[in-house]
């Protein structure tokens, strides 16, 4: 009957449509990538596993396990790192990307250049601790990266610093107003408004200065000028948290550090002159310190001209060792910034890309290689509240992977020789492939 023929045709068309839809959906699914790891480092357990496979689809990890138990799907892209050590992408908890020179276009180019240098060195996440005159260029770079316009690391921007009026040598305005690099505000209400401005323009967190001018007494004691009252600091912390932001501070020591601790700042930067009592309180309150050190080393000659034999570089070693022994949560942050401000390596005239020198210094100061690797992965991920997506190589987390030739648990200087970088499933550097004449292939 005619209706039976029509039914058969309809069913056939539905079958064709279903098959076409299935094939289309499969074609649209992100490519599967398999990374064969000779050694795979897990910061949580502290273990180095041999012969592991990491499966990646899109920008996320879908499976991790021993070669014998993980089946690589047919057609998957395979990256052979079987002679390397694979680790989670590193998190630098304190960088600056702009140089306060020129207009926004210049700032964006500077930021992109130095962010790329750090990414190629294995730092797949950068926490920008203030633009230092670059306005919201760090926010705009983050947006450009997330939109796919350019390739770069994950960026957590702070925008301009939020500062009270501090003692200095600024010119008094007569017929012009001097350029203010930072957002300057005084009093709890104005500081709250500053936090809201940062949130409005896309900053992820707030960076505030809580100690200003400093000097060393003849007995070696470091004296730091506090910049905020406790009420002001509490207002900033409260407003930042209300806006869903975390707050970091530039803090060396003294009353400014005590106010910062009492107010509950999420991530205290430096802590150079923390006393024994400060350290006890940090442990009790479970507050982290991210101590930059290579910047202090760079400032050593000028410090010694004024206060020899005392300097920030010599003091920070003593303080950091005390904090390590006491059990303070210690984050990993380099303080890297565009030259001429920060140059950690004169050969490259740079600090971005060479900040890995901090790893062996911390080991020399008493940390184990495992401890330092955790600082730059799991510890930093928790400090910036990204532990669910960053810091380890696990199912569901971003596929941010790096690789080195040797075993950094045995030789931490390997972290200065990163040869492979993947961010969100995309390979941005692969020296192993170049050495082997191409290490990518498809699984049959």
Order of alpha helices (4+ residues) and beta strands (2+ residues): alpha-beta-beta-beta-beta-beta-alpha-beta-alpha-beta-beta-beta-alpha-beta-beta-beta-alpha-beta-alpha-beta-alpha-beta-alpha-alpha-beta-alpha-alpha-alpha-beta-beta-beta-alpha-beta
